[in-house]
Amino acid sequence: MKINILINLNIMQKIFIIFILLLKSNFAFSQTPAITMLNCFYNYSNNYYEVRLKTNQISNFSLGTSVISIILPSTELNQALVIESINGGSWGDSNRSYDIGAKDYHGIVTNGQSNISYTAGTSIILFRFKLSGACKEGVRLWQNNLDLAETPDGTEYVNNLYFPAYNDYSLPTLYGVLPFCNNPNFFCLPMTSTRN
């Protein structure tokens, strides 16, 4: 009789532990997803194009393997962009497709970074790059309604940020208009995101 009680108690404990684990995992995936805003800003003071991020996170966060695609006019040299990584890990120009409909495609990729320092409501620079000369028309972030998701050479382009805390990707969508270089507050096309 004593053995049966112990076995039943042991089974009840296991059921309780499984219930708690399921409850915790369900809670983790029901949290508010990461909402992000990206923009590509031309900084006249140093001639860098800066890709900046704003998010609904209220403090430090982690970013996993992610890609941000940049569109350049096809008049630019057919070579990899020299990327200076600031936040989000080590960014690099991994994929390039040239002279497609008067545009060059560049897929800038990172393996991510844990514990990115962030203050709610601010923007941070993820990476930056320079082109020869001053501000150039047509430098912008990839847009799904204007650009190819897959180029004729089979390379895929997208803007996709992975947030490990949510096991979720944040897919940017357009929220602004394309301004011109003679605007002193020049932004390459700004974007905001939706959840995948």
LOFIBA-464486 format. One line per 4 residues: number of its first residue (from 1); their letters; for each residue x, y, z of N, C-alpha, C. Coordinates in pm, 1 decimal, decimal comma, always signed. Atoms other than C-alpha are relative to their C-alpha. Layout:
BEGIN
NUM> A> X Y Z X Y Z X Y Z ~ ...
END
This chain:
BEGIN
1> MKIN> +82,7 -120,5 +0,0 +0,0 +0,0 +0,0 +86,2 +125,5 +0,0 ~ -89,4 -113,4 -9,3 +280,4 +238,0 +89,1 +70,3 +23,2 -133,6 ~ -67,7 -10,2 +129,5 +457,2 +163,3 -241,8 -93,7 +61,2 -104,1 ~ +97,5 -54,4 +95,1 +138,0 +236,6 -441,3 -18,8 +150,4 +18,6
5> ILIN> +15,5 -143,5 -28,9 +99,9 +574,6 -269,4 +120,7 +78,1 -53,6 ~ -121,5 -65,4 +48,2 +464,1 +662,6 -349,4 +2,4 +6,2 -152,7 ~ +2,2 +2,2 +145,8 +423,2 +558,6 -715,2 -100,4 +102,4 -52,0 ~ +101,3 -96,2 +42,1 +101,9 +761,8 -745,9 +47,6 +143,7 +22,1
9> LNIM> -52,4 -132,4 -28,5 +269,7 +1061,5 -583,0 +105,3 +39,1 -104,1 ~ -103,4 -25,1 +99,3 +564,9 +1029,5 -821,0 -62,6 +34,4 -135,8 ~ +69,9 -28,7 +125,2 +327,7 +1023,6 -1121,4 -63,5 +138,4 +6,3 ~ +62,0 -131,8 -15,7 +142,7 +1329,5 -988,6 +105,0 +111,3 -9,6
13> QKIF> -107,1 -99,8 +8,5 +470,2 +1517,2 -946,7 +43,8 +20,9 -145,1 ~ -40,8 -10,5 +140,2 +568,7 +1438,2 -1306,7 -104,9 +75,5 -81,0 ~ +107,6 -68,9 +70,5 +229,6 +1552,5 -1435,8 +2,5 +148,4 +32,8 ~ -5,8 -139,2 -42,5 +259,4 +1874,0 -1234,8 +117,3 +72,8 -67,1
17> IIFI> -118,2 -61,2 +61,4 +610,7 +1944,4 -1368,9 -24,6 +23,0 -149,7 ~ +30,5 -14,3 +142,6 +497,1 +1882,2 -1728,9 -98,1 +114,8 -20,9 ~ +98,5 -107,6 +10,1 +199,2 +2114,9 -1673,9 +67,2 +136,1 +14,0 ~ -70,6 -127,1 -22,4 +425,1 +2392,4 -1540,5 +87,4 +34,5 -121,3
21> LLLK> -84,5 -25,5 +116,8 +668,0 +2353,5 -1833,7 -82,9 +43,3 -120,7 ~ +87,7 -38,9 +110,3 +384,9 +2372,2 -2086,9 -54,6 +141,0 +19,7 ~ +52,5 -132,6 -30,9 +241,8 +2677,1 -1913,9 +106,1 +106,8 -26,2 ~ -108,2 -96,1 +19,9 +579,8 +2853,7 -1917,4 +31,6 +18,8 -147,3
25> SNFA> -31,2 -13,1 +141,8 +647,8 +2777,3 -2284,3 -112,1 +73,2 -72,8 ~ +113,0 -69,2 +61,0 +298,8 +2895,5 -2381,1 +5,6 +149,2 +32,7 ~ -12,7 -139,9 -40,3 +354,5 +3218,9 -2185,8 +110,6 +69,6 -79,4 ~ -112,8 -59,9 +71,6 +690,3 +3278,4 -2356,1 -38,1 +35,0 -142,9
29> FSQT> +34,5 -25,1 +139,1 +539,7 +3251,6 -2704,0 -120,3 +91,2 -14,9 ~ +114,7 -89,6 +11,2 +237,6 +3465,3 -2620,3 +35,7 +143,7 +36,2 ~ -43,7 -135,4 -30,6 +445,6 +3769,4 -2528,0 -14,3 +88,8 -123,1 ~ +7,1 -95,0 +110,3 +425,3 +4082,3 -2739,0 +119,8 -21,2 -92,0
33> PAIT> -112,8 +22,6 +90,8 +635,1 +4021,8 -3052,2 +84,0 +125,6 -14,5 ~ -88,1 -113,8 +24,8 +929,7 +4240,2 -3136,3 -48,8 +75,8 -122,5 ~ +35,9 -87,8 +110,5 +820,3 +4531,9 -3354,1 +119,6 +91,1 -24,1 ~ -119,8 -77,7 +28,9 +1103,8 +4708,2 -3530,6 -25,3 +102,4 -109,1
37> MLNC> -2,9 -98,2 +107,5 +1159,6 +5013,8 -3743,1 +144,9 +13,2 -45,5 ~ -132,2 -17,4 +58,4 +1456,4 +5037,3 -3976,0 -0,1 +124,9 -85,8 ~ -17,6 -101,2 +103,6 +1584,6 +5330,6 -4169,2 +146,2 +6,1 -37,9 ~ -134,9 -18,9 +50,1 +1890,9 +5407,6 -4374,0 +19,5 +150,0 -11,9
41> FYNY> -17,1 -144,0 -14,5 +2014,7 +5755,0 -4289,2 +135,1 +41,3 -58,5 ~ -126,9 -53,1 +49,4 +2278,3 +5954,5 -4476,0 +47,5 +108,5 +94,9 ~ -55,8 -94,7 -95,9 +2497,1 +6136,4 -4225,5 +94,1 +95,1 -73,8 ~ -78,6 -98,8 +74,3 +2625,6 +6453,8 -4393,9 +130,5 +36,3 +71,0
45> SNNY> -120,5 -41,4 -72,3 +2882,3 +6514,1 -4119,7 +118,3 -93,1 -26,2 ~ -111,8 +91,8 +24,1 +3086,1 +6202,1 -4205,5 -14,2 -81,2 -129,6 ~ +24,9 +66,8 +128,4 +2940,2 +6080,9 -4541,5 -23,6 -150,5 +12,0 ~ +37,1 +140,3 -17,4 +2827,9 +5746,2 -4398,4 -149,9 -17,6 -21,6
49> YEVR> +138,7 +46,6 -1,3 +2502,0 +5568,3 -4475,0 -13,4 -87,0 +124,3 ~ +16,7 +70,5 -126,6 +2379,0 +5444,9 -4135,6 -133,6 -73,9 -0,5 ~ +123,4 +76,9 -13,3 +2125,4 +5165,7 -4095,5 -32,8 -5,5 +148,1 ~ +39,5 -16,1 -139,5 +1938,9 +5236,0 -3773,4 -121,4 -84,5 +33,1
53> LKTN> +109,2 +83,6 -49,5 +1697,0 +5032,0 -3564,8 -67,9 +66,2 +118,0 ~ +81,8 -32,7 -116,7 +1414,2 +5127,6 -3330,1 -87,7 -120,8 +25,2 ~ +82,2 +115,9 -31,4 +1215,3 +4862,9 -3148,0 -91,8 +29,8 +117,1 ~ +89,5 -14,6 -114,2 +934,1 +4821,3 -2896,8 +58,4 -62,2 +126,7
57> QISN> -64,6 +53,7 -119,4 +1179,6 +4654,1 -2658,0 +24,6 +115,0 +98,3 ~ -14,8 -107,9 -98,0 +1206,4 +4849,2 -2333,7 +139,4 +5,6 +61,9 ~ -136,3 +0,6 -53,4 +1563,5 +4753,6 -2247,7 +85,5 -86,4 -92,2 ~ -91,9 +79,6 +79,6 +1855,5 +4545,2 -2370,6 -70,2 -120,7 -60,6
61> FSLG> +59,2 +114,3 +67,7 +1770,5 +4268,3 -2617,9 +107,8 -72,1 -79,4 ~ -91,7 +77,8 +83,6 +1936,5 +3999,8 -2829,7 -54,3 -8,9 -141,1 ~ +34,3 +14,3 +140,6 +1938,3 +3971,7 -3205,2 +70,9 -123,7 -52,3 ~ -59,0 +119,7 +58,6 +1994,1 +3641,9 -3385,2 +40,6 +23,8 -144,5
65> TSVI> -39,0 -8,3 +140,0 +2097,4 +3564,8 -3742,4 -102,8 +79,7 -78,4 ~ +90,2 -94,5 +66,0 +1948,4 +3845,3 -3951,8 +61,1 +49,8 -129,4 ~ -46,1 -58,0 +126,4 +1968,9 +4006,0 -4295,1 -74,0 +130,9 -26,5 ~ +57,4 -126,4 +46,4 +1911,2 +4361,2 -4416,3 +54,6 +21,7 -140,3
69> SIIL> -41,7 -15,2 +139,2 +1916,6 +4416,6 -4791,7 +0,4 +147,4 -39,4 ~ -20,9 -137,6 +44,6 +2043,7 +4739,5 -4944,5 -6,7 +3,0 -152,7 ~ +7,3 -21,7 +144,2 +1962,6 +4864,5 -5294,4 +85,0 +121,6 -34,9 ~ -83,6 -109,2 +50,0 +2216,2 +5080,4 -5480,0 -30,2 +21,6 -147,7
73> PSTE> +10,4 -17,9 +145,1 +2200,5 +5239,3 -5823,6 +106,7 -84,9 -69,8 ~ -94,6 +89,6 +68,9 +2372,2 +5013,1 -6079,4 +123,4 +73,0 -51,2 ~ -118,2 -77,0 +38,8 +2615,1 +5294,9 -6156,2 +114,1 -15,8 +100,9 ~ -105,8 +23,7 -99,3 +2806,0 +5198,3 -5839,0 +90,9 -113,6 -45,5
77> LNQA> -93,9 +106,9 +33,2 +3114,4 +4976,0 -5868,1 -56,5 -134,5 +45,1 ~ +46,3 +134,6 -34,2 +3035,3 +4604,4 -5868,6 +98,9 -65,1 +96,8 ~ -86,9 +53,0 -104,4 +3205,1 +4521,0 -5540,7 -74,7 -0,7 +132,7 ~ +61,5 +8,6 -133,0 +3120,4 +4431,5 -5182,7 +11,1 +133,6 +71,9
81> LVIE> -5,4 -118,3 -85,1 +3032,1 +4715,5 -4948,5 +90,6 -29,3 +119,2 ~ -81,0 +12,7 -121,8 +3280,8 +4772,1 -4667,4 -90,0 +43,3 +114,9 ~ +96,2 -22,9 -107,4 +3056,8 +4742,5 -4361,7 +74,2 +22,7 +131,0 ~ -50,0 -22,7 -136,1 +3143,4 +4894,6 -4024,7 -112,5 -36,8 +97,0
85> SING> +101,1 +48,7 -94,3 +2950,3 +4700,7 -3758,8 +1,0 +84,2 +125,9 ~ +12,1 -79,6 -122,5 +2819,7 +4903,4 -3464,4 -74,8 -79,9 +106,8 ~ +81,4 +81,5 -92,1 +2545,5 +4689,9 -3298,6 -58,7 -118,2 -76,6 ~ +65,9 +115,1 +61,5 +2388,8 +4351,1 -3364,6 +94,7 -106,4 -49,6
89> GSWG> -97,8 +99,2 +43,1 +2707,5 +4152,6 -3417,9 +83,1 +50,3 -116,2 ~ -88,2 -33,5 +110,8 +2946,6 +4144,2 -3710,1 -78,3 -10,5 -131,8 ~ +75,5 -6,2 +124,6 +2762,2 +4254,0 -4026,2 +96,6 -7,7 -117,5 ~ -83,5 +9,6 +118,9 +2902,0 +4166,8 -4368,6 -84,1 -8,4 -126,6
93> DSNR> +68,7 +1,7 +129,9 +2805,1 +4204,9 -4734,6 +16,3 -139,6 -59,9 ~ -11,8 +141,3 +36,4 +2739,5 +3833,8 -4798,0 -49,5 -32,5 -139,6 ~ +61,4 +30,6 +129,1 +2524,2 +3839,6 -5112,1 -4,6 +126,4 -84,5 ~ +2,1 -114,2 +90,1 +2553,7 +4064,6 -5415,1 -51,5 -43,2 -136,5
97> SYDI> +49,1 +21,2 +136,5 +2365,3 +4080,7 -5743,9 +2,6 +135,7 -69,5 ~ -25,6 -129,0 +64,1 +2458,9 +4352,2 -5993,4 -82,4 +20,1 -127,4 ~ +57,8 -44,5 +127,5 +2291,2 +4543,5 -6275,9 -131,1 -71,7 -33,7 ~ +131,7 +60,7 +21,5 +1937,3 +4410,9 -6236,5 -102,5 +113,1 +1,0
101> GAKD> +96,8 -109,4 +8,9 +1684,5 +4666,1 -6360,3 +55,6 +130,6 +51,2 ~ -69,0 -123,5 -41,9 +1933,0 +4953,6 -6302,3 +27,8 +5,7 +149,9 ~ -25,5 +5,6 -145,0 +1985,8 +4836,4 -5942,0 +103,5 -107,6 +32,2 ~ -86,0 +102,0 -59,5 +2247,2 +4649,9 -5740,9 -60,8 -40,5 +133,2
105> YHGI> +53,4 +54,3 -124,0 +2135,4 +4425,6 -5453,8 +116,0 -44,7 +88,9 ~ -101,0 +41,7 -96,7 +2344,7 +4375,2 -5138,3 -71,6 -55,8 +123,6 ~ +57,5 +62,4 -119,2 +2245,0 +4132,7 -4859,6 +99,3 +7,6 +115,0 ~ -90,1 -21,8 -114,4 +2405,1 +4245,1 -4532,3 -46,4 -90,8 +113,9
109> VTNG> +38,1 +108,2 -90,6 +2408,0 +3954,9 -4284,8 +81,5 +6,4 +129,8 ~ -67,5 +15,2 -129,3 +2493,2 +3905,2 -3915,3 -41,2 -131,2 +64,0 ~ +35,7 +116,0 -82,3 +2503,5 +3603,8 -3684,8 -63,6 +43,6 +130,8 ~ +70,5 -53,4 -116,0 +2366,3 +3832,1 -3413,8 +89,7 +37,7 +115,8
113> QSNI> -69,3 -44,5 -120,8 +2459,5 +3962,3 -3072,6 -94,8 -11,4 +117,8 ~ +78,6 +5,7 -123,6 +2336,9 +3899,2 -2719,0 +11,5 +132,0 +74,4 ~ -2,2 -112,4 -92,2 +2246,6 +4176,2 -2478,1 +43,6 +131,7 -64,2 ~ -27,1 -128,8 +64,7 +2246,6 +4476,1 -2713,1 -52,0 +110,9 +91,0
117> SYTA> +38,1 -110,9 -87,2 +2240,8 +4793,9 -2505,0 -104,8 +86,0 -70,5 ~ +109,1 -73,7 +63,8 +1911,4 +4970,7 -2575,2 -82,3 +74,2 +104,4 ~ +89,2 -80,6 -82,5 +1701,9 +5248,0 -2420,3 -129,7 +19,2 -76,6 ~ +130,9 -6,7 +65,7 +1329,8 +5245,1 -2500,0 -20,1 +133,1 -71,3
121> GTSI> +34,0 -119,7 +75,2 +1222,0 +5491,0 -2768,6 +114,4 +63,2 -77,0 ~ -115,0 -56,3 +70,8 +1570,9 +5555,3 -2905,8 +29,6 -83,3 -124,8 ~ -46,7 +80,3 +112,7 +1739,7 +5439,5 -3224,2 +147,8 -30,5 +20,5 ~ -141,8 +37,5 -5,3 +2070,6 +5257,6 -3250,9 +46,9 -28,2 -142,6
125> ILFR> -58,7 +31,5 +129,6 +2302,9 +5221,0 -3547,0 +41,0 -147,0 +2,0 ~ -42,5 +138,9 +13,8 +2338,1 +4857,6 -3655,8 +131,9 -7,9 -75,6 ~ -124,0 -3,0 +78,4 +2599,5 +4920,7 -3923,5 -2,0 +123,2 -89,4 ~ -8,8 -112,4 +91,0 +2721,4 +5184,8 -4163,7 +99,5 -32,7 -110,9
129> FKLS> -88,2 +20,6 +113,9 +2899,4 +5208,1 -4497,9 +13,5 +131,1 -76,5 ~ -22,9 -117,1 +83,6 +3040,2 +5464,2 -4740,4 -1,5 -40,5 -147,0 ~ -14,8 +13,1 +144,8 +3017,5 +5505,6 -5115,2 +91,6 +112,3 -45,8 ~ -86,3 -108,1 +49,2 +3252,0 +5713,2 -5329,5 -83,1 +125,2 -22,8
133> GACK> +69,9 -126,3 +19,3 +3154,5 +6077,7 -5337,9 -98,8 +29,5 +111,1 ~ +97,1 -45,5 -100,1 +2866,8 +6244,9 -5155,1 -127,3 -84,4 -10,0 ~ +129,4 +68,2 -2,3 +2502,0 +6142,3 -5102,8 -44,7 -34,0 -142,1 ~ +41,9 +45,6 +131,9 +2362,8 +5941,7 -5394,8 -146,6 -38,3 +0,0
137> EGVR> +140,8 +36,9 +15,7 +2004,7 +5911,2 -5513,8 -10,4 -150,3 -24,8 ~ +25,7 +140,6 +27,6 +1863,9 +5559,9 -5514,5 +59,6 -96,5 +100,1 ~ -50,6 +88,0 -105,7 +2045,4 +5424,0 -5206,4 -111,8 -14,6 +102,3 ~ +115,0 +20,5 -88,9 +1777,2 +5265,1 -4990,5 -3,3 -143,3 +49,6
141> LWQN> +25,6 +135,8 -46,1 +1655,3 +4961,0 -4802,5 -85,8 -73,6 -102,8 ~ +79,7 +86,6 +88,4 +1506,1 +4669,9 -4998,7 -147,6 +12,0 +36,5 ~ +145,6 -6,5 -20,5 +1125,5 +4688,3 -5043,3 -65,7 -112,8 -76,9 ~ +60,7 +115,1 +66,6 +908,7 +4389,3 -5121,9 -93,0 +39,5 -114,4
145> NLDL> +89,2 -40,3 +109,4 +679,1 +4592,8 -5349,2 +75,3 +63,3 -117,4 ~ -78,8 -60,8 +107,5 +963,2 +4740,7 -5559,9 +113,7 -88,2 -49,3 ~ -121,9 +75,1 +29,3 +1244,0 +4485,8 -5555,5 -27,1 -149,5 -6,2 ~ +12,8 +145,3 +11,4 +1295,2 +4121,6 -5637,6 +34,5 -68,0 +131,8
149> AETP> -33,7 +82,2 -116,1 +1284,9 +3870,9 -5353,2 +106,9 -101,7 -38,1 ~ -103,2 +89,5 +51,9 +1499,0 +3645,1 -5571,0 +45,9 +54,1 -134,7 ~ -55,5 -53,7 +124,0 +1729,5 +3774,5 -5842,3 +21,6 -113,9 -100,0 ~ -17,3 +105,1 +100,7 +1787,7 +3586,7 -6171,9 +113,1 -97,8 +30,1
153> DGTE> -109,5 +92,0 -34,7 +2109,5 +3439,4 -6029,0 -37,2 -94,1 +115,3 ~ +47,3 +90,2 -105,1 +1898,9 +3265,6 -5758,1 +24,4 +48,8 +142,1 ~ -27,0 -54,5 -132,6 +2003,0 +3490,1 -5467,5 -127,2 +64,4 +55,2 ~ +119,4 -55,7 -63,9 +1726,5 +3581,9 -5221,5 +35,8 +123,4 +82,2
157> YVNN> -19,0 -124,3 -75,5 +1691,3 +3929,5 -5068,9 -125,7 +30,6 +79,3 ~ +110,3 -30,4 -90,1 +1474,5 +4043,6 -4778,5 +57,2 +82,4 +115,5 ~ -40,9 -57,2 -129,3 +1486,3 +4240,1 -4451,6 -65,4 -86,7 +106,3 ~ +49,9 +100,2 -92,6 +1452,7 +3990,2 -4170,5 +84,8 +2,1 +126,8
161> LYFP> -72,6 -5,1 -127,3 +1551,4 +4035,6 -3804,9 -53,8 -109,0 +92,3 ~ +40,5 +110,7 -87,4 +1546,7 +3736,6 -3568,9 +20,2 +38,0 +146,6 ~ -3,6 -28,0 -143,8 +1463,5 +3788,0 -3199,7 -13,7 -131,7 +75,8 ~ +3,5 +130,4 -67,3 +1557,9 +3472,0 -3003,3 -95,4 -5,6 +119,1
165> AYND> +87,7 -0,1 -118,3 +1355,9 +3576,8 -2695,0 -142,8 -38,4 -37,0 ~ +135,9 +30,9 +46,0 +1038,7 +3536,5 -2902,0 -2,9 -115,8 -98,2 ~ -10,5 +102,1 +104,1 +1165,4 +3266,5 -3138,9 -77,6 +46,9 -122,6 ~ +83,3 -63,9 +100,6 +1029,0 +3502,6 -3403,0 +82,7 +93,5 -87,0
169> YSLP> -60,3 -95,2 +92,2 +1132,2 +3700,9 -3709,6 -86,3 +124,2 -10,6 ~ +67,3 -126,2 +23,2 +1043,1 +4065,0 -3755,8 +26,6 +38,5 -144,9 ~ -11,9 -29,4 +142,4 +974,6 +4146,5 -4121,3 -38,1 +145,4 -26,9 ~ +30,3 -141,7 +21,5 +1002,7 +4517,6 -4205,6 -92,3 +25,9 -118,6
173> TLYG> +83,3 -49,3 +110,0 +744,0 +4695,8 -4419,7 +16,7 +150,9 -9,3 ~ -18,8 -141,6 +28,2 +745,5 +5043,8 -4569,9 -86,1 +89,6 +88,4 ~ +82,7 -98,9 -69,9 +634,4 +5341,3 -4360,6 +27,1 +143,0 -41,8 ~ -31,1 -137,4 +37,7 +783,3 +5645,8 -4530,3 +2,0 +19,6 -150,1
177> VLPF> -15,6 -29,3 +142,1 +848,7 +5807,4 -4865,7 +148,0 +18,0 -29,8 ~ -139,7 -12,1 +38,4 +1173,8 +5815,8 -5058,5 +36,1 +146,8 -21,8 ~ -39,9 -140,6 +15,5 +1332,5 +6159,6 -5009,9 +120,1 +12,5 -93,7 ~ -108,7 -26,5 +92,5 +1612,6 +6318,2 -5209,8 +121,5 +50,9 +75,9
181> CNNP> -124,8 -37,9 -66,0 +1975,7 +6395,8 -5130,2 +7,6 +147,9 +35,1 ~ -8,9 -142,4 -32,4 +1918,4 +6772,3 -5131,3 -79,4 +36,1 +124,5 ~ +69,8 -18,2 -127,4 +1703,2 +6727,4 -4820,1 +103,3 -16,2 +111,3 ~ -102,2 +11,2 -104,2 +1928,8 +6801,1 -4518,2 -28,2 -110,3 +101,6
185> NFFC> +33,1 +111,0 -89,2 +1744,4 +6530,9 -4321,2 -20,0 -127,4 -81,9 ~ +16,6 +111,6 +94,3 +1796,9 +6270,6 -4593,1 -3,7 -134,5 +70,3 ~ +9,5 +138,7 -43,1 +1679,7 +5922,2 -4508,0 -10,8 -87,1 -122,8 ~ +31,3 +104,1 +95,7 +1717,0 +5625,4 -4732,8 -135,4 -52,6 +47,9
189> LPMT> +138,1 +34,7 -28,5 +1374,9 +5467,7 -4737,5 -19,0 -59,0 +138,5 ~ +24,6 +55,4 -132,4 +1256,4 +5419,7 -4375,2 -103,4 -111,8 -4,4 ~ +89,7 +115,2 -1,5 +1071,6 +5104,2 -4281,0 -44,7 -31,3 +141,4 ~ +46,0 +53,7 -127,3 +865,9 +4957,9 -3998,7 -32,6 -146,2 -20,7
193> STRN> +13,3 +143,7 +16,7 +798,4 +4591,8 -3931,2 -132,7 -55,3 +45,9 ~ +112,0 +79,2 -48,2 +527,0 +4336,8 -3883,5 +54,0 -135,0 +41,8 ~ -42,2 +131,8 -44,3 +543,8 +3996,6 -3725,2 -21,9 -100,6 -111,6 ~ +12,8 +105,6 +99,2 +600,1 +3695,6 -3950,0 -115,9 -90,7 +32,3
END
